[in-house]
Amino acid sequence: MAMIDFTKKIHKHCADDLEPGEEVLASTFGQPPGAIRRQVAFGAIGGAVGAVAGDALANKRIKDSDQRDGEGITMDIPKGKAVLGLTSQRLLVFGHSAMSGRPKGLNAAIPLDQIQSINVDQGKMAGKMLITFADGSSVDFDIVKTAGPRPFADKFTELTGR
């Protein structure tokens, strides 16, 4: 399975959002909690029945999610699909163009010292990435394995020691 690399796409399409000399060292693609379950159920079952089953699975994932609305740094993170970039100084959160698949528009830039941890719970095909901030708030994303959530989290640990 080939890994999806958004690092080059960030440098190409969002270079103006980087500080002078700043380089994206790792990247991944996150979806809202429940999005992957919805997509799998819709594809496996199809039609209206798949949509209902997908919504039921997605609603369970959203209910189980660690996402906290309206708290601290979490408020800076948009709820939709996001391209995440990690530099030696910041976590960058970009929007995602459904048509082109490119990152678009910097939605949040969070200094690494404001991030307590990045944890990945990876399944065979997809998993969850939980980002916990210094203020105690957190946000989680569904991430497919091919988007490289583990190398992303490992790079954060390498950079910060956390």
C-alpha positions as YAML, in Angstrom:
chain: A
units: angstrom
residues:
- id: 1
  name: MET
  ca: [0.00, 0.00, 0.00]
- id: 2
  name: ALA
  ca: [1.52, 3.33, -1.04]
- id: 3
  name: MET
  ca: [1.66, 6.08, 1.54]
- id: 4
  name: ILE
  ca: [-0.10, 9.34, 0.78]
- id: 5
  name: ASP
  ca: [2.41, 12.20, 0.99]
- id: 6
  name: PHE
  ca: [0.91, 15.61, 1.59]
- id: 7
  name: THR
  ca: [4.30, 17.15, 2.46]
- id: 8
  name: LYS
  ca: [5.12, 18.00, -1.15]
- id: 9
  name: LYS
  ca: [1.57, 19.24, -1.73]
- id: 10
  name: ILE
  ca: [1.82, 21.59, 1.26]
- id: 11
  name: HIS
  ca: [5.13, 23.00, 0.00]
- id: 12
  name: LYS
  ca: [3.71, 23.40, -3.52]
- id: 13
  name: HIS
  ca: [0.24, 24.77, -2.80]
- id: 14
  name: CYS
  ca: [0.59, 26.41, 0.62]
- id: 15
  name: ALA
  ca: [4.17, 27.70, 0.64]
- id: 16
  name: ASP
  ca: [2.95, 31.21, 1.49]
- id: 17
  name: ASP
  ca: [1.66, 29.88, 4.84]
- id: 18
  name: LEU
  ca: [5.13, 28.72, 5.91]
- id: 19
  name: GLU
  ca: [7.50, 30.96, 7.85]
- id: 20
  name: PRO
  ca: [10.80, 31.82, 6.09]
- id: 21
  name: GLY
  ca: [13.01, 28.73, 6.25]
- id: 22
  name: GLU
  ca: [10.23, 26.58, 7.71]
- id: 23
  name: GLU
  ca: [9.96, 23.08, 6.27]
- id: 24
  name: VAL
  ca: [7.18, 20.53, 6.65]
- id: 25
  name: LEU
  ca: [8.79, 17.41, 8.12]
- id: 26
  name: ALA
  ca: [5.73, 15.14, 8.30]
- id: 27
  name: SER
  ca: [2.15, 15.22, 7.07]
- id: 28
  name: THR
  ca: [-1.07, 13.27, 7.27]
- id: 29
  name: PHE
  ca: [-4.73, 13.55, 6.34]
- id: 30
  name: GLY
  ca: [-7.43, 13.50, 9.00]
- id: 31
  name: GLN
  ca: [-11.17, 13.11, 8.71]
- id: 32
  name: PRO
  ca: [-13.86, 13.88, 11.27]
- id: 33
  name: PRO
  ca: [-14.70, 11.09, 13.72]
- id: 34
  name: GLY
  ca: [-16.97, 8.56, 12.03]
- id: 35
  name: ALA
  ca: [-16.16, 9.58, 8.45]
- id: 36
  name: ILE
  ca: [-14.28, 6.41, 7.55]
- id: 37
  name: ARG
  ca: [-16.95, 4.12, 9.01]
- id: 38
  name: ARG
  ca: [-19.56, 5.99, 7.00]
- id: 39
  name: GLN
  ca: [-17.54, 5.60, 3.79]
- id: 40
  name: VAL
  ca: [-16.89, 1.88, 4.36]
- id: 41
  name: ALA
  ca: [-20.53, 1.09, 5.14]
- id: 42
  name: PHE
  ca: [-21.77, 3.07, 2.16]
- id: 43
  name: GLY
  ca: [-19.33, 1.31, -0.15]
- id: 44
  name: ALA
  ca: [-19.94, -2.17, 1.24]
- id: 45
  name: ILE
  ca: [-23.71, -2.02, 1.46]
- id: 46
  name: GLY
  ca: [-24.47, 0.73, -1.04]
- id: 47
  name: GLY
  ca: [-27.49, 2.94, -1.65]
- id: 48
  name: ALA
  ca: [-29.89, 4.16, 1.01]
- id: 49
  name: VAL
  ca: [-29.32, 1.14, 3.28]
- id: 50
  name: GLY
  ca: [-25.56, 1.80, 3.21]
- id: 51
  name: ALA
  ca: [-26.10, 5.45, 3.99]
- id: 52
  name: VAL
  ca: [-28.27, 4.60, 7.03]
- id: 53
  name: ALA
  ca: [-25.80, 1.96, 8.25]
- id: 54
  name: GLY
  ca: [-22.89, 4.32, 7.66]
- id: 55
  name: ASP
  ca: [-24.58, 7.08, 9.60]
- id: 56
  name: ALA
  ca: [-25.28, 4.72, 12.52]
- id: 57
  name: LEU
  ca: [-21.62, 3.64, 12.63]
- id: 58
  name: ALA
  ca: [-20.41, 7.21, 12.27]
- id: 59
  name: ASN
  ca: [-22.70, 8.43, 15.04]
- id: 60
  name: LYS
  ca: [-21.28, 5.78, 17.37]
- id: 61
  name: ARG
  ca: [-17.73, 6.90, 16.52]
- id: 62
  name: ILE
  ca: [-18.66, 10.54, 17.06]
- id: 63
  name: LYS
  ca: [-20.25, 9.65, 20.42]
- id: 64
  name: ASP
  ca: [-17.12, 7.71, 21.41]
- id: 65
  name: SER
  ca: [-14.86, 10.50, 20.15]
- id: 66
  name: ASP
  ca: [-12.62, 12.44, 22.47]
- id: 67
  name: GLN
  ca: [-13.43, 15.60, 20.52]
- id: 68
  name: ARG
  ca: [-14.34, 18.46, 22.83]
- id: 69
  name: ASP
  ca: [-16.30, 21.29, 21.32]
- id: 70
  name: GLY
  ca: [-15.74, 24.87, 22.39]
- id: 71
  name: GLU
  ca: [-12.69, 24.46, 24.58]
- id: 72
  name: GLY
  ca: [-9.29, 26.14, 24.40]
- id: 73
  name: ILE
  ca: [-6.98, 25.44, 21.49]
- id: 74
  name: THR
  ca: [-9.46, 22.90, 20.09]
- id: 75
  name: MET
  ca: [-11.60, 25.81, 18.91]
- id: 76
  name: ASP
  ca: [-8.90, 26.63, 16.32]
- id: 77
  name: ILE
  ca: [-9.25, 23.22, 14.64]
- id: 78
  name: PRO
  ca: [-11.94, 23.00, 11.95]
- id: 79
  name: LYS
  ca: [-14.35, 20.06, 12.12]
- id: 80
  name: GLY
  ca: [-14.03, 18.89, 8.52]
- id: 81
  name: LYS
  ca: [-11.33, 17.03, 6.64]
- id: 82
  name: ALA
  ca: [-7.87, 18.40, 7.31]
- id: 83
  name: VAL
  ca: [-4.35, 18.11, 6.00]
- id: 84
  name: LEU
  ca: [-1.96, 18.22, 8.94]
- id: 85
  name: GLY
  ca: [1.63, 19.36, 8.56]
- id: 86
  name: LEU
  ca: [4.33, 19.17, 11.20]
- id: 87
  name: THR
  ca: [7.34, 21.49, 11.19]
- id: 88
  name: SER
  ca: [10.10, 21.86, 13.74]
- id: 89
  name: GLN
  ca: [8.08, 24.73, 15.26]
- id: 90
  name: ARG
  ca: [4.38, 24.23, 14.58]
- id: 91
  name: LEU
  ca: [1.47, 21.96, 13.82]
- id: 92
  name: LEU
  ca: [-0.24, 23.32, 10.71]
- id: 93
  name: VAL
  ca: [-3.86, 22.50, 9.96]
- id: 94
  name: PHE
  ca: [-5.01, 23.09, 6.39]
- id: 95
  name: GLY
  ca: [-8.37, 22.60, 4.77]
- id: 96
  name: HIS
  ca: [-8.76, 19.95, 2.07]
- id: 97
  name: SER
  ca: [-10.07, 20.42, -1.45]
- id: 98
  name: ALA
  ca: [-12.48, 17.62, -2.29]
- id: 99
  name: MET
  ca: [-12.05, 18.26, -6.01]
- id: 100
  name: SER
  ca: [-8.26, 18.32, -6.30]
- id: 101
  name: GLY
  ca: [-7.21, 16.54, -3.10]
- id: 102
  name: ARG
  ca: [-4.87, 19.41, -2.27]
- id: 103
  name: PRO
  ca: [-4.39, 21.20, 1.02]
- id: 104
  name: LYS
  ca: [-5.94, 24.65, 0.99]
- id: 105
  name: GLY
  ca: [-6.04, 27.60, 3.35]
- id: 106
  name: LEU
  ca: [-4.19, 27.49, 6.65]
- id: 107
  name: ASN
  ca: [-6.86, 27.09, 9.34]
- id: 108
  name: ALA
  ca: [-4.62, 26.81, 12.40]
- id: 109
  name: ALA
  ca: [-0.93, 27.09, 13.29]
- id: 110
  name: ILE
  ca: [-0.20, 25.76, 16.76]
- id: 111
  name: PRO
  ca: [3.28, 26.02, 18.31]
- id: 112
  name: LEU
  ca: [4.66, 22.60, 19.29]
- id: 113
  name: ASP
  ca: [5.06, 23.72, 22.90]
- id: 114
  name: GLN
  ca: [1.25, 23.99, 23.04]
- id: 115
  name: ILE
  ca: [0.86, 20.29, 22.16]
- id: 116
  name: GLN
  ca: [1.09, 17.81, 25.01]
- id: 117
  name: SER
  ca: [0.89, 14.63, 22.93]
- id: 118
  name: ILE
  ca: [-0.08, 13.01, 19.64]
- id: 119
  name: ASN
  ca: [-1.29, 9.43, 20.03]
- id: 120
  name: VAL
  ca: [-2.31, 6.98, 17.33]
- id: 121
  name: ASP
  ca: [-4.60, 3.99, 17.80]
- id: 122
  name: GLN
  ca: [-4.09, 2.19, 14.49]
- id: 123
  name: GLY
  ca: [-6.23, -0.62, 13.13]
- id: 124
  name: LYS
  ca: [-5.55, -2.72, 10.03]
- id: 125
  name: MET
  ca: [-6.87, -0.12, 7.60]
- id: 126
  name: ALA
  ca: [-7.71, 2.97, 9.65]
- id: 127
  name: GLY
  ca: [-7.40, 4.34, 13.11]
- id: 128
  name: LYS
  ca: [-7.70, 7.37, 15.31]
- id: 129
  name: MET
  ca: [-5.19, 10.09, 16.03]
- id: 130
  name: LEU
  ca: [-5.71, 12.06, 19.25]
- id: 131
  name: ILE
  ca: [-3.95, 15.39, 19.67]
- id: 132
  name: THR
  ca: [-3.96, 16.69, 23.24]
- id: 133
  name: PHE
  ca: [-3.04, 20.31, 23.86]
- id: 134
  name: ALA
  ca: [-1.26, 21.95, 26.80]
- id: 135
  name: ASP
  ca: [-4.54, 23.52, 27.96]
- id: 136
  name: GLY
  ca: [-6.11, 20.05, 28.36]
- id: 137
  name: SER
  ca: [-8.35, 20.25, 25.30]
- id: 138
  name: SER
  ca: [-8.04, 17.62, 22.58]
- id: 139
  name: VAL
  ca: [-9.14, 16.80, 19.07]
- id: 140
  name: ASP
  ca: [-9.22, 13.51, 17.25]
- id: 141
  name: PHE
  ca: [-9.29, 12.48, 13.64]
- id: 142
  name: ASP
  ca: [-10.00, 9.28, 11.77]
- id: 143
  name: ILE
  ca: [-6.95, 8.52, 9.66]
- id: 144
  name: VAL
  ca: [-6.43, 5.78, 7.10]
- id: 145
  name: LYS
  ca: [-3.22, 3.81, 7.49]
- id: 146
  name: THR
  ca: [-1.92, 4.94, 4.09]
- id: 147
  name: ALA
  ca: [-1.95, 8.56, 5.31]
- id: 148
  name: GLY
  ca: [0.91, 7.69, 7.68]
- id: 149
  name: PRO
  ca: [-0.44, 8.60, 11.13]
- id: 150
  name: ARG
  ca: [2.24, 6.58, 12.96]
- id: 151
  name: PRO
  ca: [5.23, 8.29, 11.24]
- id: 152
  name: PHE
  ca: [3.52, 11.64, 11.89]
- id: 153
  name: ALA
  ca: [3.19, 10.92, 15.63]
- id: 154
  name: ASP
  ca: [6.72, 9.50, 15.73]
- id: 155
  name: LYS
  ca: [8.11, 12.70, 14.16]
- id: 156
  name: PHE
  ca: [6.31, 14.76, 16.82]
- id: 157
  name: THR
  ca: [7.92, 12.61, 19.55]
- id: 158
  name: GLU
  ca: [11.32, 12.94, 17.87]
- id: 159
  name: LEU
  ca: [11.00, 16.73, 17.74]
- id: 160
  name: THR
  ca: [9.63, 17.24, 21.25]
- id: 161
  name: GLY
  ca: [10.57, 14.23, 23.32]
- id: 162
  name: ARG
  ca: [6.87, 13.84, 24.24]
...
